[in-house]
Amino acid sequence: MAFPGTGKIWMNGTLVDWADAKIHVASHVVHYGSAVFEGARCYDTPRGSACFRLDAHLNRLFDSAKIYRMEMSLSYEDIRQAVIDTIKANEFKACYIRPIVYRGYHTLGVNPLPCPVDTAIVLWEWGAYLGQDAVTNGVDVRMSSWTRSAPNTFPTLAKTAANYANSALIKMEAMAEGYAEGIALDTAGFLSEGSGQNLFVVRNNIIYTPPATASILPGITRDSVITLAKDHGFDVREEMLPRELLYIADEAFFVGTAVEVTPIRTVDKIPVGNGKRGPITEAIQQAFFDTINGVVADKHGWLEYVYDGEPREAVGAGARVGRA
């Protein structure tokens, strides 16, 4: 999806026109990938526009910056309010939210410390990441020849731009072979995650997902899905998982801010279960989409409404499964 090229972007405390949101080519981030970022969403719910788990995303942003020794001049509340202000300035009802903290222009060299720590917030309208059809019918994936980073190389608890060079290799390889996505293993040969999604596998009515020690980014959507699954009585286990479990799984699905909850139809051209979205995946989708749409009570306090006068009067629960 191409950028619209219009609207406002927040940069270091100032809202600027889209075309004027520029950095110098000699900025440290351009040469060394020295940035941490987040991806969150604002949904147009029946009760108004609401950011989903904005607090968790911003907390992880600050954690990522701390891991990379990036001294932020702005507080959590500064960034939170900047996100809200930028949504309002663009008059979005729904959007993808990308706060990014990066090393700016001063000097070049591996040592990033002399360079300023800059912050920007970019918003855009982004639909179903892997296509609307994928939400219902699932996607075809392959096991990637690329592995995730070994422990004590790149910190996977940080959502950093540098880690996504590995993600791009996984994604490009999969697309070149006609697949929608790739799934990477960790350096010990256990299941890790997709190029930008966490992975869940269902076998004998038990939901499995790789743990944080499998070189995954512990996703906010992943945490939300685990919580919702337990709320609905499912047995969820975080365990090291062998690759071949995917071949004999009853169901499998990706989760993430961009991908939301998307079924996996085949792995290496082997059907997952009967090759269709399974009942547990569908139940998790229903619970997730009802939550982000404000259709059910927000008992976990995950929705933060943007505009004055929202949330509006509550609406009754729906029966659909589908994207917001």
Disulfide bonds with the S-S distance in Angstrom:
none
